Amino acid sequence: MAATVVAEQTIQEWGNGLAVRITAPVAKAAHFALGLPIRVEVVEGGVLLRVVGEPNLSLAQKLKLFDPAIHGGEAMPGRRVGAEVF
């Protein structure tokens, strides 16, 4: 079994709600990333954070991942299909 990562925190006020900061070691161990959708569940004895999908990437993040060698160089390579002007 993998080692447990533990971080003792204090609940803080954030706007009209409460917040707990997820420290870098905890986020890394949980494979959390910016934009990752999660579900927060109240369970017996505490609160459970569960990943429910893939991260929502910003345009800058998507463009950083774009590789012309993999993606064909152009968004829509192909022949003319209408009255395009070149």
PyMOL CGO cylinders between C-alpha atoms (Angstrom):
from pymol import cmd
from pymol.cgo import CYLINDER

trace = [
    CYLINDER, 0.00, 0.00, 0.00, 1.25, 3.50, -0.88, 0.3, 1, 1, 1, 1, 1, 1,
    CYLINDER, 1.25, 3.50, -0.88, 2.27, 5.93, 1.84, 0.3, 1, 1, 1, 1, 1, 1,
    CYLINDER, 2.27, 5.93, 1.84, -0.49, 8.25, 3.03, 0.3, 1, 1, 1, 1, 1, 1,
    CYLINDER, -0.49, 8.25, 3.03, -0.05, 11.99, 2.48, 0.3, 1, 1, 1, 1, 1, 1,
    CYLINDER, -0.05, 11.99, 2.48, -1.40, 13.98, 5.42, 0.3, 1, 1, 1, 1, 1, 1,
    CYLINDER, -1.40, 13.98, 5.42, -1.82, 17.74, 5.79, 0.3, 1, 1, 1, 1, 1, 1,
    CYLINDER, -1.82, 17.74, 5.79, -3.46, 19.36, 8.80, 0.3, 1, 1, 1, 1, 1, 1,
    CYLINDER, -3.46, 19.36, 8.80, -5.42, 22.44, 7.76, 0.3, 1, 1, 1, 1, 1, 1,
    CYLINDER, -5.42, 22.44, 7.76, -7.67, 25.08, 9.26, 0.3, 1, 1, 1, 1, 1, 1,
    CYLINDER, -7.67, 25.08, 9.26, -10.99, 25.95, 7.65, 0.3, 1, 1, 1, 1, 1, 1,
    CYLINDER, -10.99, 25.95, 7.65, -10.97, 29.58, 6.52, 0.3, 1, 1, 1, 1, 1, 1,
    CYLINDER, -10.97, 29.58, 6.52, -13.67, 32.02, 5.42, 0.3, 1, 1, 1, 1, 1, 1,
    CYLINDER, -13.67, 32.02, 5.42, -13.91, 32.58, 1.66, 0.3, 1, 1, 1, 1, 1, 1,
    CYLINDER, -13.91, 32.58, 1.66, -16.61, 35.00, 0.55, 0.3, 1, 1, 1, 1, 1, 1,
    CYLINDER, -16.61, 35.00, 0.55, -19.95, 33.69, 1.86, 0.3, 1, 1, 1, 1, 1, 1,
    CYLINDER, -19.95, 33.69, 1.86, -18.55, 30.18, 2.29, 0.3, 1, 1, 1, 1, 1, 1,
    CYLINDER, -18.55, 30.18, 2.29, -15.71, 28.24, 3.82, 0.3, 1, 1, 1, 1, 1, 1,
    CYLINDER, -15.71, 28.24, 3.82, -12.55, 26.92, 2.21, 0.3, 1, 1, 1, 1, 1, 1,
    CYLINDER, -12.55, 26.92, 2.21, -9.65, 24.56, 2.76, 0.3, 1, 1, 1, 1, 1, 1,
    CYLINDER, -9.65, 24.56, 2.76, -6.51, 24.93, 0.66, 0.3, 1, 1, 1, 1, 1, 1,
    CYLINDER, -6.51, 24.93, 0.66, -5.33, 21.71, -1.00, 0.3, 1, 1, 1, 1, 1, 1,
    CYLINDER, -5.33, 21.71, -1.00, -1.57, 21.74, -0.55, 0.3, 1, 1, 1, 1, 1, 1,
    CYLINDER, -1.57, 21.74, -0.55, 0.75, 20.80, -3.42, 0.3, 1, 1, 1, 1, 1, 1,
    CYLINDER, 0.75, 20.80, -3.42, 1.80, 17.43, -1.92, 0.3, 1, 1, 1, 1, 1, 1,
    CYLINDER, 1.80, 17.43, -1.92, -1.84, 16.43, -1.39, 0.3, 1, 1, 1, 1, 1, 1,
    CYLINDER, -1.84, 16.43, -1.39, -2.86, 17.62, -4.88, 0.3, 1, 1, 1, 1, 1, 1,
    CYLINDER, -2.86, 17.62, -4.88, 0.03, 15.69, -6.44, 0.3, 1, 1, 1, 1, 1, 1,
    CYLINDER, 0.03, 15.69, -6.44, -0.76, 12.49, -4.51, 0.3, 1, 1, 1, 1, 1, 1,
    CYLINDER, -0.76, 12.49, -4.51, -4.46, 12.77, -5.46, 0.3, 1, 1, 1, 1, 1, 1,
    CYLINDER, -4.46, 12.77, -5.46, -3.59, 13.55, -9.14, 0.3, 1, 1, 1, 1, 1, 1,
    CYLINDER, -3.59, 13.55, -9.14, -5.52, 16.84, -8.91, 0.3, 1, 1, 1, 1, 1, 1,
    CYLINDER, -5.52, 16.84, -8.91, -4.95, 19.49, -11.56, 0.3, 1, 1, 1, 1, 1, 1,
    CYLINDER, -4.95, 19.49, -11.56, -6.32, 22.96, -12.26, 0.3, 1, 1, 1, 1, 1, 1,
    CYLINDER, -6.32, 22.96, -12.26, -9.74, 22.69, -13.89, 0.3, 1, 1, 1, 1, 1, 1,
    CYLINDER, -9.74, 22.69, -13.89, -10.35, 19.09, -12.77, 0.3, 1, 1, 1, 1, 1, 1,
    CYLINDER, -10.35, 19.09, -12.77, -14.07, 18.58, -12.04, 0.3, 1, 1, 1, 1, 1, 1,
    CYLINDER, -14.07, 18.58, -12.04, -14.77, 16.97, -8.68, 0.3, 1, 1, 1, 1, 1, 1,
    CYLINDER, -14.77, 16.97, -8.68, -17.78, 15.97, -6.60, 0.3, 1, 1, 1, 1, 1, 1,
    CYLINDER, -17.78, 15.97, -6.60, -17.84, 16.94, -2.92, 0.3, 1, 1, 1, 1, 1, 1,
    CYLINDER, -17.84, 16.94, -2.92, -19.75, 14.42, -0.80, 0.3, 1, 1, 1, 1, 1, 1,
    CYLINDER, -19.75, 14.42, -0.80, -20.57, 14.48, 2.88, 0.3, 1, 1, 1, 1, 1, 1,
    CYLINDER, -20.57, 14.48, 2.88, -19.96, 10.95, 4.18, 0.3, 1, 1, 1, 1, 1, 1,
    CYLINDER, -19.96, 10.95, 4.18, -20.02, 9.39, 7.62, 0.3, 1, 1, 1, 1, 1, 1,
    CYLINDER, -20.02, 9.39, 7.62, -17.05, 10.82, 9.45, 0.3, 1, 1, 1, 1, 1, 1,
    CYLINDER, -17.05, 10.82, 9.45, -16.07, 13.53, 6.98, 0.3, 1, 1, 1, 1, 1, 1,
    CYLINDER, -16.07, 13.53, 6.98, -16.04, 14.91, 3.47, 0.3, 1, 1, 1, 1, 1, 1,
    CYLINDER, -16.04, 14.91, 3.47, -14.99, 13.04, 0.32, 0.3, 1, 1, 1, 1, 1, 1,
    CYLINDER, -14.99, 13.04, 0.32, -13.63, 14.66, -2.86, 0.3, 1, 1, 1, 1, 1, 1,
    CYLINDER, -13.63, 14.66, -2.86, -14.10, 12.46, -5.92, 0.3, 1, 1, 1, 1, 1, 1,
    CYLINDER, -14.10, 12.46, -5.92, -12.90, 13.13, -9.50, 0.3, 1, 1, 1, 1, 1, 1,
    CYLINDER, -12.90, 13.13, -9.50, -15.85, 13.08, -11.93, 0.3, 1, 1, 1, 1, 1, 1,
    CYLINDER, -15.85, 13.08, -11.93, -14.27, 13.83, -15.31, 0.3, 1, 1, 1, 1, 1, 1,
    CYLINDER, -14.27, 13.83, -15.31, -11.39, 15.23, -17.28, 0.3, 1, 1, 1, 1, 1, 1,
    CYLINDER, -11.39, 15.23, -17.28, -9.91, 18.71, -16.71, 0.3, 1, 1, 1, 1, 1, 1,
    CYLINDER, -9.91, 18.71, -16.71, -11.54, 21.61, -18.55, 0.3, 1, 1, 1, 1, 1, 1,
    CYLINDER, -11.54, 21.61, -18.55, -8.62, 23.08, -20.48, 0.3, 1, 1, 1, 1, 1, 1,
    CYLINDER, -8.62, 23.08, -20.48, -8.29, 26.77, -21.28, 0.3, 1, 1, 1, 1, 1, 1,
    CYLINDER, -8.29, 26.77, -21.28, -7.58, 27.86, -24.85, 0.3, 1, 1, 1, 1, 1, 1,
    CYLINDER, -7.58, 27.86, -24.85, -3.95, 28.56, -23.88, 0.3, 1, 1, 1, 1, 1, 1,
    CYLINDER, -3.95, 28.56, -23.88, -3.60, 25.02, -22.48, 0.3, 1, 1, 1, 1, 1, 1,
    CYLINDER, -3.60, 25.02, -22.48, -5.17, 23.50, -25.62, 0.3, 1, 1, 1, 1, 1, 1,
    CYLINDER, -5.17, 23.50, -25.62, -2.87, 25.51, -27.89, 0.3, 1, 1, 1, 1, 1, 1,
    CYLINDER, -2.87, 25.51, -27.89, 0.15, 24.41, -25.85, 0.3, 1, 1, 1, 1, 1, 1,
    CYLINDER, 0.15, 24.41, -25.85, -0.83, 20.78, -26.50, 0.3, 1, 1, 1, 1, 1, 1,
    CYLINDER, -0.83, 20.78, -26.50, -1.25, 21.33, -30.28, 0.3, 1, 1, 1, 1, 1, 1,
    CYLINDER, -1.25, 21.33, -30.28, 1.45, 19.60, -32.32, 0.3, 1, 1, 1, 1, 1, 1,
    CYLINDER, 1.45, 19.60, -32.32, 1.28, 20.13, -36.13, 0.3, 1, 1, 1, 1, 1, 1,
    CYLINDER, 1.28, 20.13, -36.13, 3.16, 16.86, -36.71, 0.3, 1, 1, 1, 1, 1, 1,
    CYLINDER, 3.16, 16.86, -36.71, 0.42, 14.95, -34.90, 0.3, 1, 1, 1, 1, 1, 1,
    CYLINDER, 0.42, 14.95, -34.90, -2.57, 17.04, -35.95, 0.3, 1, 1, 1, 1, 1, 1,
    CYLINDER, -2.57, 17.04, -35.95, -1.81, 17.33, -39.69, 0.3, 1, 1, 1, 1, 1, 1,
    CYLINDER, -1.81, 17.33, -39.69, -0.49, 20.89, -39.74, 0.3, 1, 1, 1, 1, 1, 1,
    CYLINDER, -0.49, 20.89, -39.74, -3.84, 22.49, -40.57, 0.3, 1, 1, 1, 1, 1, 1,
    CYLINDER, -3.84, 22.49, -40.57, -7.17, 22.46, -38.86, 0.3, 1, 1, 1, 1, 1, 1,
    CYLINDER, -7.17, 22.46, -38.86, -9.03, 21.20, -41.93, 0.3, 1, 1, 1, 1, 1, 1,
    CYLINDER, -9.03, 21.20, -41.93, -6.70, 19.99, -44.68, 0.3, 1, 1, 1, 1, 1, 1,
    CYLINDER, -6.70, 19.99, -44.68, -8.41, 19.02, -47.88, 0.3, 1, 1, 1, 1, 1, 1,
    CYLINDER, -8.41, 19.02, -47.88, -9.62, 20.19, -51.24, 0.3, 1, 1, 1, 1, 1, 1,
    CYLINDER, -9.62, 20.19, -51.24, -11.97, 23.11, -51.93, 0.3, 1, 1, 1, 1, 1, 1,
    CYLINDER, -11.97, 23.11, -51.93, -15.58, 22.35, -51.20, 0.3, 1, 1, 1, 1, 1, 1,
    CYLINDER, -15.58, 22.35, -51.20, -17.23, 25.62, -52.21, 0.3, 1, 1, 1, 1, 1, 1,
    CYLINDER, -17.23, 25.62, -52.21, -16.36, 29.05, -53.56, 0.3, 1, 1, 1, 1, 1, 1,
    CYLINDER, -16.36, 29.05, -53.56, -13.27, 29.65, -51.41, 0.3, 1, 1, 1, 1, 1, 1,
    CYLINDER, -13.27, 29.65, -51.41, -10.90, 32.34, -52.67, 0.3, 1, 1, 1, 1, 1, 1,
    CYLINDER, -10.90, 32.34, -52.67, -7.18, 31.59, -52.53, 0.3, 1, 1, 1, 1, 1, 1,
]
cmd.load_cgo(trace, "trace")
